[in-house]
Amino acid sequence: MKIFRRVAALILLLLILSAIFQFSSQTAGESDDLSLNVSKLIFKIIYGEERPELASAFNRVLRKIAHFAVFFALGFALCFFIGSFNKAPKTRVAAALISGFVFAVIDESHQIFVSGRGPGLSDVCIDFAGIALATAIYSFVSRIFYAHKNKKGS
């Protein structure tokens, strides 16, 4: 069962890392078109009609939310994977935060080589905030789960 959990956590981690890499490999135009289309869809759902002026204004905010969300997912995946090795809680948290931060920096640095893109310190900060929140939630839930599990076992 432990090996299954570790393999499942590794697959989830690799899928999220792959998705992040794919998004970061899009040219500026491709990335902007994707987020603008999502913005348009959001406002079409909300208002029942296209609102291009609102979608255009919301586009930058949506891009930052997407950064946060995908790295939030990465933070959980890192915690699940690192947790599959039964490391001490402080070690899990530190390893998830450090490895997540390193990947955020690598991800932004990778964008130097993509047409029209470039690294952004604010994006690294947003990415790390997503990782940190996911790690905090994971740690909190884990403590409650293990406290409840140990209480039942006593």
Secondary structure, 3 states (H helix, E strand, C coil): CHHHHHHHHHHHHHHHHHHHHHHHHCCHHHHHHHHHHHHHHHHHHHHCCCCHHHHHHHHHHHHHHHHHHHHHHHHHHHHHHHHCCCCCHHHHHHHHHHHHHHHHHHHHHHHHHCCCCCCCHHHHHHHHHHHHHHHHHHHHHHHHHHHHHHHHHC
